[in-house]
Amino acid sequence: MAFVLPERSISKGPNFIRDVFERGAGIPGFISFGIGNPAGEVVPVAEIQAAFDYIVHTNPLEILQYGPMQGDAKLAEQTLHRLVHVHHMPTQNQQLLLSIGAGQDLGLVPRTVCDAGDEVYMDAYTFTSAINAVRSVGAKAVGIPTDGDGMIPEALEKAAKSGKGKYIYLIPNFQNPTGITMPLERRKAIYEIAKAYDLFIYEDDPYGEIRFGGERVPTFKEMDTDNRVLYAGSYSKTISAGLRVGFLYGPSEVIQAIQVMKNNCDGQMPLVTQRVVSHLLEHIDYDEQIQKVCKVYQEKCHVMLDTFRQYGSSKVHLTEPTGGMFIWMTLPDHVDCDAFFEEAIARKVGIVKSGAFAADGVPYGQHFRLSYTVPSLEDIRKGMQIIGELTREYCGD
Ligand SMILES: Cc1ncc(COP(=O)(O)O)c(C=O)c1O
């Protein structure tokens, strides 16, 4: 039988991230700046092993049953406590839903709130899954131009005038793929536009706690005076991505609808992994664990930038993140970025073409995403020397 798939289910464009992975796989000495995984050395392996041991040997039948739809009660309480007491988020009319990473929320939110033809505003280059999740429900992922401070309010307002907008998707801290953090004044301006055009804000913040420089900026959710912000967070980058535990926090009526959608699509979260995270939060110093992650990423990020400064072209711009996992490299307009990419692969370094992150209406662009988390310091030095020298060959000194 020939399946006829609806347009919304057919992926649009090539998969540049998988491309890097496949091209590098099995090549000895290949250095990949393409993988967006957390570093292995920051995962608290022994503590997670001890937590699993404890959990499977204490009341095993409890965790081997279905859990509550909204997630494990204790982990929900610990998560909420941190959101309210450490991150100063409002409590009135709010609800928390534990989810399979923050990633699950990317699918649940548009599936719950969008009708076909709705528009969702997002940074011109943003997290691929967020773009695809919006497209997959027949809504339009509209790319809004950005500058060094993130989404440009005037450009957002221009798009919002269509009257078709449903929400604004933002990664305000250490954006994936650009590494940019939106300053406070910009956040306030975006919030005002959300108010004026009655849009809600989907604040995706899986990297928010991985800050290794600059000043903390209040989240949209902290400043959410009229309850229009859905905030997604995750334990993937601070504890372990494989446990798949994240959460969504926001207006009760929206979270309730999302919970029903989750129930219908996926059922409950596994209790085992939630209890592991909960056990860890109780038995380790979580802030100290976050500091460990920050320290490792700070060093890797600085080595990446310093090596580029030593070998790279002055015509090429690199963002200088103050946290998170990514640097965004921009080449001059005249450079053939496909040829540049091919040559990088030929010299055994993987980087991701900006087309991977382009929302609707956005050109594939003259940029590349570089992730510094997984490779060793030595590989970052080697790989960035190669990339740096390549930029001189393609762009001049
Ligand atoms: C912006 C953004 N949102 C969400 C996620 C999903 O994270 P997780 O599902 O592991 O919490 C990622 C992961 O790379 C991300 O970069």
The ligand as an SDF file (V2000), in Angstrom:
LIG
                    3D

 16 16  0  0  0  0  0  0  0  0999 V2000
   16.3840   24.9700   22.9480 C   0  0  0  0  0  0  0  0  0  0  0  0
   16.1770   23.5690   23.3710 C   0  0  0  0  0  0  0  0  0  0  0  0
   14.9900   23.2070   23.8600 N   0  0  0  0  0  0  0  0  0  0  0  0
   14.7600   21.9470   24.2680 C   0  0  0  0  0  0  0  0  0  0  0  0
   15.7430   20.9930   24.1900 C   0  0  0  0  0  0  0  0  0  0  0  0
   15.3980   19.6070   24.6370 C   0  0  0  0  0  0  0  0  0  0  0  0
   16.0760   19.2600   25.7940 O   0  0  0  0  0  0  0  0  0  0  0  0
   15.6390   18.0570   26.6910 P   0  0  0  0  0  0  0  0  0  0  0  0
   14.4700   17.3910   26.0520 O   0  0  0  0  0  0  0  0  0  0  0  0
   16.8080   17.1500   26.7720 O   0  0  0  0  0  0  0  0  0  0  0  0
   15.2840   18.6500   28.0050 O   0  0  0  0  0  0  0  0  0  0  0  0
   16.9970   21.3090   23.6680 C   0  0  0  0  0  0  0  0  0  0  0  0
   18.0350   20.2910   23.5500 C   0  0  0  0  0  0  0  0  0  0  0  0
   19.0060   20.3470   22.8910 O   0  0  0  0  0  0  0  0  0  0  0  0
   17.2220   22.6410   23.2490 C   0  0  0  0  0  0  0  0  0  0  0  0
   18.3880   23.0260   22.7380 O   0  0  0  0  0  0  0  0  0  0  0  0
  1  2  1  0
  2  3  1  0
  2 15  2  0
  3  4  2  0
  4  5  1  0
  5  6  1  0
  5 12  2  0
  6  7  1  0
  7  8  1  0
  8  9  2  0
  8 10  1  0
  8 11  1  0
 12 13  1  0
 12 15  1  0
 13 14  2  0
 15 16  1  0
M  END
$$$$
